[in-house]
Amino acid sequence: MDLFHIVSEDRIKKGYKDGEFDNLAGFGKPLQLEDLSGIPEELRMAYKLLKNAGYTQEEGRLRQEMTSIGDLINKCDDSSEKENLQKQFNEKLLRFNQLMSKRGVKTNSAMFKNYEQKVQKKLK
């Protein structure tokens, strides 16, 4: 054992004897464990890191959907279908930016700025 391990163990034992761990949140309650059985074992640590950093599955899904809809818009010739796709894209973009704002991340995308200006004009 190294010195830091010994010192930390001693402090934990002292805190336990002094009762510093008695009034912790969730004391005496069962742990809420995540079910990670659907994630391959070699990817679980990466998943936990991303989740703890605030990246969610919904965010990744929204990114994929926005990319797919953007590709469809670029290849679409029908104006009514293009308008429908643009509406879907705007809804996904709005949801994505809501997720980012909850995490405290500012989006600098030109698309969002243009959309944000249009929304603000309609709300005035």
PyMOL CGO cylinders between C-alpha atoms (Angstrom):
from pymol import cmd
from pymol.cgo import CYLINDER

trace = [
    CYLINDER, 0.00, 0.00, 0.00, 1.17, 3.50, -0.70, 0.3, 1, 1, 1, 1, 1, 1,
    CYLINDER, 1.17, 3.50, -0.70, 1.07, 6.40, 1.73, 0.3, 1, 1, 1, 1, 1, 1,
    CYLINDER, 1.07, 6.40, 1.73, -2.02, 8.04, 0.21, 0.3, 1, 1, 1, 1, 1, 1,
    CYLINDER, -2.02, 8.04, 0.21, -4.03, 4.83, 0.46, 0.3, 1, 1, 1, 1, 1, 1,
    CYLINDER, -4.03, 4.83, 0.46, -3.09, 4.43, 4.15, 0.3, 1, 1, 1, 1, 1, 1,
    CYLINDER, -3.09, 4.43, 4.15, -3.92, 8.08, 4.96, 0.3, 1, 1, 1, 1, 1, 1,
    CYLINDER, -3.92, 8.08, 4.96, -7.28, 7.92, 3.17, 0.3, 1, 1, 1, 1, 1, 1,
    CYLINDER, -7.28, 7.92, 3.17, -8.20, 4.65, 4.92, 0.3, 1, 1, 1, 1, 1, 1,
    CYLINDER, -8.20, 4.65, 4.92, -7.33, 6.20, 8.30, 0.3, 1, 1, 1, 1, 1, 1,
    CYLINDER, -7.33, 6.20, 8.30, -9.48, 9.26, 7.60, 0.3, 1, 1, 1, 1, 1, 1,
    CYLINDER, -9.48, 9.26, 7.60, -12.41, 7.09, 6.54, 0.3, 1, 1, 1, 1, 1, 1,
    CYLINDER, -12.41, 7.09, 6.54, -12.14, 4.99, 9.71, 0.3, 1, 1, 1, 1, 1, 1,
    CYLINDER, -12.14, 4.99, 9.71, -11.91, 8.13, 11.86, 0.3, 1, 1, 1, 1, 1, 1,
    CYLINDER, -11.91, 8.13, 11.86, -14.95, 9.68, 10.13, 0.3, 1, 1, 1, 1, 1, 1,
    CYLINDER, -14.95, 9.68, 10.13, -16.90, 6.47, 10.62, 0.3, 1, 1, 1, 1, 1, 1,
    CYLINDER, -16.90, 6.47, 10.62, -16.06, 6.39, 14.35, 0.3, 1, 1, 1, 1, 1, 1,
    CYLINDER, -16.06, 6.39, 14.35, -16.99, 10.08, 14.74, 0.3, 1, 1, 1, 1, 1, 1,
    CYLINDER, -16.99, 10.08, 14.74, -20.37, 9.47, 13.08, 0.3, 1, 1, 1, 1, 1, 1,
    CYLINDER, -20.37, 9.47, 13.08, -19.76, 11.68, 10.07, 0.3, 1, 1, 1, 1, 1, 1,
    CYLINDER, -19.76, 11.68, 10.07, -21.43, 9.14, 7.78, 0.3, 1, 1, 1, 1, 1, 1,
    CYLINDER, -21.43, 9.14, 7.78, -24.63, 8.76, 9.82, 0.3, 1, 1, 1, 1, 1, 1,
    CYLINDER, -24.63, 8.76, 9.82, -26.60, 11.66, 8.30, 0.3, 1, 1, 1, 1, 1, 1,
    CYLINDER, -26.60, 11.66, 8.30, -25.79, 11.23, 4.63, 0.3, 1, 1, 1, 1, 1, 1,
    CYLINDER, -25.79, 11.23, 4.63, -28.56, 11.55, 2.05, 0.3, 1, 1, 1, 1, 1, 1,
    CYLINDER, -28.56, 11.55, 2.05, -30.04, 8.13, 1.35, 0.3, 1, 1, 1, 1, 1, 1,
    CYLINDER, -30.04, 8.13, 1.35, -28.55, 6.57, 4.50, 0.3, 1, 1, 1, 1, 1, 1,
    CYLINDER, -28.55, 6.57, 4.50, -30.24, 3.25, 5.24, 0.3, 1, 1, 1, 1, 1, 1,
    CYLINDER, -30.24, 3.25, 5.24, -32.04, 3.17, 1.88, 0.3, 1, 1, 1, 1, 1, 1,
    CYLINDER, -32.04, 3.17, 1.88, -31.31, 0.69, -0.91, 0.3, 1, 1, 1, 1, 1, 1,
    CYLINDER, -31.31, 0.69, -0.91, -29.01, 1.84, -3.70, 0.3, 1, 1, 1, 1, 1, 1,
    CYLINDER, -29.01, 1.84, -3.70, -30.61, 2.77, -7.00, 0.3, 1, 1, 1, 1, 1, 1,
    CYLINDER, -30.61, 2.77, -7.00, -28.55, 0.73, -9.44, 0.3, 1, 1, 1, 1, 1, 1,
    CYLINDER, -28.55, 0.73, -9.44, -28.76, 1.27, -13.17, 0.3, 1, 1, 1, 1, 1, 1,
    CYLINDER, -28.76, 1.27, -13.17, -29.61, -1.62, -15.42, 0.3, 1, 1, 1, 1, 1, 1,
    CYLINDER, -29.61, -1.62, -15.42, -26.74, -1.69, -17.90, 0.3, 1, 1, 1, 1, 1, 1,
    CYLINDER, -26.74, -1.69, -17.90, -27.48, -5.19, -19.14, 0.3, 1, 1, 1, 1, 1, 1,
    CYLINDER, -27.48, -5.19, -19.14, -28.41, -3.85, -22.58, 0.3, 1, 1, 1, 1, 1, 1,
    CYLINDER, -28.41, -3.85, -22.58, -25.00, -2.25, -23.04, 0.3, 1, 1, 1, 1, 1, 1,
    CYLINDER, -25.00, -2.25, -23.04, -22.02, -4.41, -24.02, 0.3, 1, 1, 1, 1, 1, 1,
    CYLINDER, -22.02, -4.41, -24.02, -19.59, -4.86, -21.14, 0.3, 1, 1, 1, 1, 1, 1,
    CYLINDER, -19.59, -4.86, -21.14, -16.68, -3.21, -22.98, 0.3, 1, 1, 1, 1, 1, 1,
    CYLINDER, -16.68, -3.21, -22.98, -18.78, -0.06, -23.61, 0.3, 1, 1, 1, 1, 1, 1,
    CYLINDER, -18.78, -0.06, -23.61, -20.28, 0.38, -20.14, 0.3, 1, 1, 1, 1, 1, 1,
    CYLINDER, -20.28, 0.38, -20.14, -17.51, 2.61, -18.77, 0.3, 1, 1, 1, 1, 1, 1,
    CYLINDER, -17.51, 2.61, -18.77, -17.69, 4.88, -21.82, 0.3, 1, 1, 1, 1, 1, 1,
    CYLINDER, -17.69, 4.88, -21.82, -21.49, 5.00, -21.50, 0.3, 1, 1, 1, 1, 1, 1,
    CYLINDER, -21.49, 5.00, -21.50, -21.26, 5.97, -17.82, 0.3, 1, 1, 1, 1, 1, 1,
    CYLINDER, -21.26, 5.97, -17.82, -18.68, 8.68, -18.57, 0.3, 1, 1, 1, 1, 1, 1,
    CYLINDER, -18.68, 8.68, -18.57, -20.82, 10.18, -21.30, 0.3, 1, 1, 1, 1, 1, 1,
    CYLINDER, -20.82, 10.18, -21.30, -23.96, 9.99, -19.20, 0.3, 1, 1, 1, 1, 1, 1,
    CYLINDER, -23.96, 9.99, -19.20, -22.28, 11.62, -16.19, 0.3, 1, 1, 1, 1, 1, 1,
    CYLINDER, -22.28, 11.62, -16.19, -20.97, 14.36, -18.50, 0.3, 1, 1, 1, 1, 1, 1,
    CYLINDER, -20.97, 14.36, -18.50, -24.54, 15.07, -19.58, 0.3, 1, 1, 1, 1, 1, 1,
    CYLINDER, -24.54, 15.07, -19.58, -24.63, 13.38, -22.98, 0.3, 1, 1, 1, 1, 1, 1,
    CYLINDER, -24.63, 13.38, -22.98, -27.81, 11.39, -23.38, 0.3, 1, 1, 1, 1, 1, 1,
    CYLINDER, -27.81, 11.39, -23.38, -29.16, 8.85, -25.80, 0.3, 1, 1, 1, 1, 1, 1,
    CYLINDER, -29.16, 8.85, -25.80, -31.86, 11.30, -26.80, 0.3, 1, 1, 1, 1, 1, 1,
    CYLINDER, -31.86, 11.30, -26.80, -29.24, 13.85, -27.81, 0.3, 1, 1, 1, 1, 1, 1,
    CYLINDER, -29.24, 13.85, -27.81, -27.48, 11.33, -30.04, 0.3, 1, 1, 1, 1, 1, 1,
    CYLINDER, -27.48, 11.33, -30.04, -30.76, 10.19, -31.55, 0.3, 1, 1, 1, 1, 1, 1,
    CYLINDER, -30.76, 10.19, -31.55, -31.77, 13.78, -32.28, 0.3, 1, 1, 1, 1, 1, 1,
    CYLINDER, -31.77, 13.78, -32.28, -28.43, 14.45, -33.99, 0.3, 1, 1, 1, 1, 1, 1,
    CYLINDER, -28.43, 14.45, -33.99, -28.90, 11.42, -36.22, 0.3, 1, 1, 1, 1, 1, 1,
    CYLINDER, -28.90, 11.42, -36.22, -32.48, 12.37, -37.07, 0.3, 1, 1, 1, 1, 1, 1,
    CYLINDER, -32.48, 12.37, -37.07, -31.50, 15.97, -37.89, 0.3, 1, 1, 1, 1, 1, 1,
    CYLINDER, -31.50, 15.97, -37.89, -28.73, 14.71, -40.18, 0.3, 1, 1, 1, 1, 1, 1,
    CYLINDER, -28.73, 14.71, -40.18, -31.12, 12.34, -41.95, 0.3, 1, 1, 1, 1, 1, 1,
    CYLINDER, -31.12, 12.34, -41.95, -33.83, 14.97, -42.35, 0.3, 1, 1, 1, 1, 1, 1,
    CYLINDER, -33.83, 14.97, -42.35, -31.24, 17.49, -43.60, 0.3, 1, 1, 1, 1, 1, 1,
    CYLINDER, -31.24, 17.49, -43.60, -30.11, 15.02, -46.26, 0.3, 1, 1, 1, 1, 1, 1,
    CYLINDER, -30.11, 15.02, -46.26, -33.73, 14.43, -47.29, 0.3, 1, 1, 1, 1, 1, 1,
    CYLINDER, -33.73, 14.43, -47.29, -34.33, 18.19, -47.54, 0.3, 1, 1, 1, 1, 1, 1,
    CYLINDER, -34.33, 18.19, -47.54, -31.30, 18.60, -49.79, 0.3, 1, 1, 1, 1, 1, 1,
    CYLINDER, -31.30, 18.60, -49.79, -32.50, 15.85, -52.15, 0.3, 1, 1, 1, 1, 1, 1,
    CYLINDER, -32.50, 15.85, -52.15, -36.21, 16.65, -52.12, 0.3, 1, 1, 1, 1, 1, 1,
    CYLINDER, -36.21, 16.65, -52.12, -37.78, 18.23, -55.22, 0.3, 1, 1, 1, 1, 1, 1,
    CYLINDER, -37.78, 18.23, -55.22, -41.40, 18.48, -54.04, 0.3, 1, 1, 1, 1, 1, 1,
    CYLINDER, -41.40, 18.48, -54.04, -41.96, 21.86, -52.36, 0.3, 1, 1, 1, 1, 1, 1,
    CYLINDER, -41.96, 21.86, -52.36, -44.78, 20.68, -50.06, 0.3, 1, 1, 1, 1, 1, 1,
    CYLINDER, -44.78, 20.68, -50.06, -42.74, 17.67, -48.94, 0.3, 1, 1, 1, 1, 1, 1,
    CYLINDER, -42.74, 17.67, -48.94, -39.70, 19.90, -48.45, 0.3, 1, 1, 1, 1, 1, 1,
    CYLINDER, -39.70, 19.90, -48.45, -41.78, 22.24, -46.28, 0.3, 1, 1, 1, 1, 1, 1,
    CYLINDER, -41.78, 22.24, -46.28, -42.98, 19.30, -44.18, 0.3, 1, 1, 1, 1, 1, 1,
    CYLINDER, -42.98, 19.30, -44.18, -39.40, 18.04, -43.77, 0.3, 1, 1, 1, 1, 1, 1,
    CYLINDER, -39.40, 18.04, -43.77, -38.22, 21.53, -42.80, 0.3, 1, 1, 1, 1, 1, 1,
    CYLINDER, -38.22, 21.53, -42.80, -40.92, 21.67, -40.12, 0.3, 1, 1, 1, 1, 1, 1,
    CYLINDER, -40.92, 21.67, -40.12, -39.78, 18.29, -38.74, 0.3, 1, 1, 1, 1, 1, 1,
    CYLINDER, -39.78, 18.29, -38.74, -36.18, 19.48, -38.80, 0.3, 1, 1, 1, 1, 1, 1,
    CYLINDER, -36.18, 19.48, -38.80, -37.06, 22.65, -36.92, 0.3, 1, 1, 1, 1, 1, 1,
    CYLINDER, -37.06, 22.65, -36.92, -38.91, 20.66, -34.24, 0.3, 1, 1, 1, 1, 1, 1,
    CYLINDER, -38.91, 20.66, -34.24, -35.90, 18.34, -33.77, 0.3, 1, 1, 1, 1, 1, 1,
    CYLINDER, -35.90, 18.34, -33.77, -33.54, 21.31, -33.69, 0.3, 1, 1, 1, 1, 1, 1,
    CYLINDER, -33.54, 21.31, -33.69, -35.64, 23.06, -31.08, 0.3, 1, 1, 1, 1, 1, 1,
    CYLINDER, -35.64, 23.06, -31.08, -35.72, 19.93, -28.90, 0.3, 1, 1, 1, 1, 1, 1,
    CYLINDER, -35.72, 19.93, -28.90, -31.96, 19.47, -29.33, 0.3, 1, 1, 1, 1, 1, 1,
    CYLINDER, -31.96, 19.47, -29.33, -31.29, 23.06, -28.28, 0.3, 1, 1, 1, 1, 1, 1,
    CYLINDER, -31.29, 23.06, -28.28, -33.55, 22.65, -25.26, 0.3, 1, 1, 1, 1, 1, 1,
    CYLINDER, -33.55, 22.65, -25.26, -31.44, 19.66, -24.18, 0.3, 1, 1, 1, 1, 1, 1,
    CYLINDER, -31.44, 19.66, -24.18, -28.26, 21.67, -24.70, 0.3, 1, 1, 1, 1, 1, 1,
    CYLINDER, -28.26, 21.67, -24.70, -29.57, 24.62, -22.70, 0.3, 1, 1, 1, 1, 1, 1,
    CYLINDER, -29.57, 24.62, -22.70, -30.43, 22.30, -19.78, 0.3, 1, 1, 1, 1, 1, 1,
    CYLINDER, -30.43, 22.30, -19.78, -26.78, 21.25, -19.75, 0.3, 1, 1, 1, 1, 1, 1,
    CYLINDER, -26.78, 21.25, -19.75, -25.70, 24.88, -19.90, 0.3, 1, 1, 1, 1, 1, 1,
    CYLINDER, -25.70, 24.88, -19.90, -24.20, 24.56, -23.38, 0.3, 1, 1, 1, 1, 1, 1,
    CYLINDER, -24.20, 24.56, -23.38, -24.74, 27.46, -25.73, 0.3, 1, 1, 1, 1, 1, 1,
    CYLINDER, -24.74, 27.46, -25.73, -25.36, 26.48, -29.31, 0.3, 1, 1, 1, 1, 1, 1,
    CYLINDER, -25.36, 26.48, -29.31, -23.59, 28.57, -31.90, 0.3, 1, 1, 1, 1, 1, 1,
    CYLINDER, -23.59, 28.57, -31.90, -25.23, 26.96, -34.88, 0.3, 1, 1, 1, 1, 1, 1,
    CYLINDER, -25.23, 26.96, -34.88, -26.27, 29.42, -37.56, 0.3, 1, 1, 1, 1, 1, 1,
    CYLINDER, -26.27, 29.42, -37.56, -29.37, 27.33, -38.20, 0.3, 1, 1, 1, 1, 1, 1,
    CYLINDER, -29.37, 27.33, -38.20, -30.54, 27.76, -34.62, 0.3, 1, 1, 1, 1, 1, 1,
    CYLINDER, -30.54, 27.76, -34.62, -29.85, 31.51, -34.66, 0.3, 1, 1, 1, 1, 1, 1,
    CYLINDER, -29.85, 31.51, -34.66, -31.95, 31.93, -37.80, 0.3, 1, 1, 1, 1, 1, 1,
    CYLINDER, -31.95, 31.93, -37.80, -34.71, 29.77, -36.38, 0.3, 1, 1, 1, 1, 1, 1,
    CYLINDER, -34.71, 29.77, -36.38, -34.55, 31.57, -33.05, 0.3, 1, 1, 1, 1, 1, 1,
    CYLINDER, -34.55, 31.57, -33.05, -34.97, 34.93, -34.79, 0.3, 1, 1, 1, 1, 1, 1,
    CYLINDER, -34.97, 34.93, -34.79, -38.02, 33.64, -36.70, 0.3, 1, 1, 1, 1, 1, 1,
    CYLINDER, -38.02, 33.64, -36.70, -39.59, 32.35, -33.47, 0.3, 1, 1, 1, 1, 1, 1,
    CYLINDER, -39.59, 32.35, -33.47, -38.93, 35.65, -31.70, 0.3, 1, 1, 1, 1, 1, 1,
    CYLINDER, -38.93, 35.65, -31.70, -40.52, 37.61, -34.56, 0.3, 1, 1, 1, 1, 1, 1,
    CYLINDER, -40.52, 37.61, -34.56, -43.64, 35.43, -34.37, 0.3, 1, 1, 1, 1, 1, 1,
    CYLINDER, -43.64, 35.43, -34.37, -43.87, 35.85, -30.60, 0.3, 1, 1, 1, 1, 1, 1,
    CYLINDER, -43.87, 35.85, -30.60, -43.70, 39.67, -30.77, 0.3, 1, 1, 1, 1, 1, 1,
]
cmd.load_cgo(trace, "trace")
